[in-house]
Amino acid sequence: MTRTWSTVPTDEERYRPLYARVLGLRFVNPGGVLCFLFFEGAVALAVLLALAELVTWWAVLVLPAAVAAMVKLNDMVAEVVIRTAAQVPEQERDRFRRQMEPVVGRASVPSTARALPGVALAGEPTLRAARPADPPGEGERWPDPARHDPYR
């Protein structure tokens, strides 16, 4: 029985854990330890909750079934995602890759633009809260770091 969208080759199907084979997982491929945690871990958790009298004893049957349903649902969602991604044309994938490439370089900043508070460009309002209060009678401006470096 060959499945066209299966990610597990047919020869390796018999070596998969019983949990994955019983659920018929095709896209999610959990290993032996993860299958152990999914089933036996859910049973152990349900037994502990039942012994603590937080849930009824029906939880020992219901909790592993709920975990199995979630794993199968996850496999079905993975199938939809993989099929949808396979339908995207190659040129769209290339365009997306070009858009996601990091751009490294220098930004050109006009010489009239200053990042100093209190220096207003022509036509731009100055925010008073961004400037320190000028002492009365003095109109001192901040030094221009591009022209004056006090630490040199």
N, C-alpha and C positions, 0 to 999 in steps of 0.2 A: 504494500500500500504506500504509494508515493504521494506526498503532499507538495504542491508547487510552491507554497509560501513558507514551508517549514524551514526553520533555521537549524534543525538537528538532522543530520544525515540518517537515512533509514538503517544503515549498518550499525550505527551507534545507539539506536533506539532501545535495544535490549539491555544496554548498560546504564541507562538512565534510572534514577531512583523510582521505586514503585509509586510513590506519591505523585510524581510528575506524570508517570504513564497513566495512572488511574484518572487524573484530572484532564488528561489529553492536552497538556501544555505544549504549544508549538513555538511560541516566541519568547516566553520567559523560561529560562533554563536553570532552575535552582539546583545546587549541588546536594550531596548527601547530607551534609550538616544542616543546611538550610531547610531541607525537607524534614529532617528530624525535629528541628525547632518548630516548624509549622504544625506538624501533627502531634508528636509526643509532648512538645512544649505547651500546646494549647490544651491537651488533655490534663497535663500536670497542673497548669494554672487553674483549670476548671475544678479539679479535685481539691486544690488548696482553697479556692473560694467557697466550695461546698462544705469543706471541713470547718471553715471559719464561720459557716452559716450566713454568709453574705448573699449567696444565691442558692437556688434549689439544686437537687441532684440532676435535674434535666440539663443543667449547664454543661455537664460532662459530655453530653451528646451534641448539644447545640453549639458550643464554642468552637470545637474543631470543624464542624460543618460551616460555621460562619467564616472562619479563617480560610477554609478551602474555597468558599464562594468568592471571597475577596481576591484570592490568588488567581482564580479562573477569570474574574472580571479584569484584573490587571493584565492577564494574557490577551484578553479580547481587545482591550484598549491599545495594547502594544501592536496588535495586528492591524487595527485601523490606522494607527500612526504610521506604521511601515508602509502600508498600501498607499496612503495619501502621499507620503514622501516619494514613493516610486513613481507617482503620476506627475510630479513636477517636472517640466521640461528641463533639459540640460542647460539651455541658455538662461533660464531663470535662476538656476543654481549658480551659474557663473556670475551673473549679475549680483546675486546676494553675496557671493564670496568677495567680489570686488568692493562692495559697499562695506564689508566687515573688516577689510584690511586696515591696519593702523596707519595713520598718516603721520610721518615724522618730518618736521621741518621748522622753519621760523615764520612767525607771523609778522607781517609788516604793520608797524604802528606809525601813524603820522606824527611828525615832529611837534605839531601843535597840541597834541593830546598829552595831558599830564595826569598822573594818578595821585597827585598830592591834594590833600584836602585844603580847601580855601583858594585854590587856583581855578578860576572859572574860565571856560572857553567862551568865545563870543556867542551870545544868545542863550547860554545855559544858566539857569538859576543856581545859586550856591546854597547848599544846605548849611544853615548856621549851626546845627547840632554836630556836624562833622568837624567843625573848626574849633580850636581852643579859643577861649575868650581873649581878645586883644586887650592889653593893658591900656588904660585911658591915655590918650595923647600919642600913643605909638601905633604905627601901622605896620608892624613887623610881619614879614611873610616867612613862610617855611623855606629852608634852604633847598636848592635843587640838587638832589643826590647825583644826578648825572654830571654836574659841573663842580660840585664841592664834596669831598669826602673827608670828614674831620678825623678819620682814623688812619690816614696814610702818613 
